[in-house]
């Protein structure tokens, strides 16, 4: 995982980590928004908003981790291919020198 992918994953996790004070502020915002819409704020509505935040963070984290996996896999595959090529070249050189 390169630094950029790690930072993306870390950022997604940080966005999902609401502190108690963050929850209180976001709950107040939810209540205020509902009142502005002349709607009754509900516990279920608040939980739905919190769930959406966590789901968004999960998708961001999953995307960053998947990207890191693919990049790591590509690097490993390239390294393996280069190792095999080098071994084949060495084998051919040894064979050539013994003939």
Steps between C-alpha positions, in 0.01 A plus 500: 500500500661827401481813711220658294273198537580475870409868541169449317410207723607690813294803394191284446541347844545843659180623334315204650638555850256741651575600856227544760511875442477447124195279552338763718568775244376286212188402697428869564548570127259219414238631744542854368468383137184305576342797676588726205311252279209502747567130557523316827855388578501133595743262658466274195576791265808588699620138497444484125722807452773350718473172308540684168816668630649167602398339170665782303818463703495123449469540120787753497715267711411197288588688180835619638591155630395332174710743302798435727450124459498524121811720496681269741399196298624665179834586661537145632408351162750728324774408748425129454511534121833684517639234735391222264649686201829552684511133599434393141773736375743361760408144406556574131835667577616202706386259232675703231826517698504124561453413131 
